Amino acid sequence: MAGPVKGSDWLAARRTEVAADRILDAAEDLYTQGDPASIGMNEIARAAGCSRATLYRYFENREALRTAYVHRETYRLSGEIKRRINGIDDPHERLAASITTALRMVRESPALASWFVSTRPPLGGEIAGQSEVITALATAFVNSLGPHDTATVARRARWVVRVITSLLMFPGQDDADERAMIEEFVVPIVTQVPAQ
């Protein structure tokens, strides 16, 4: 029986993933305490219990770390939203439920909510608008609502992301008010089937 190949570290990829997650967890803890835009790599390294050199081995700069954090949380939220709206077949209700669920989940997370404080620069909105992961997940979701051409789906997905970031920064009067605005101004446009 052949043994392990000399020099190969079959756990290296797993250790890298664990280390990166530990760094992102430390960043998340810091995001709950202050403005994400003001948190630097020194603070994150200290909170993660690693050197700056180790931190930079995993994330080349603060923007890369922020992006990795946002993408990790986006995948987590997306999975949970899918679970919560599972069984809703009507495209109108599915869209409204997914948006209100996303809003609620971000607001319930102190780390995520800190990215959308209206008294700070719109870091959350900027990252949401530039993230390929957020764009891809939003596009896939909008595409699941009904048949549309690719350009229409992409445009409507960008609109949904803008609506969510807008409501996160400038909430409605209450949940019912937001739901009414979503049903009146977003659902009819995003789920509209183009004329043949």
Summary of the structure (lengths in Angstrom):
residues: 196
radius of gyration: 19.7
end to end distance: 65.4
largest distance: 68.9
contacts: 539
relative contact order: 0.10
helix: 74%
strand: 0%
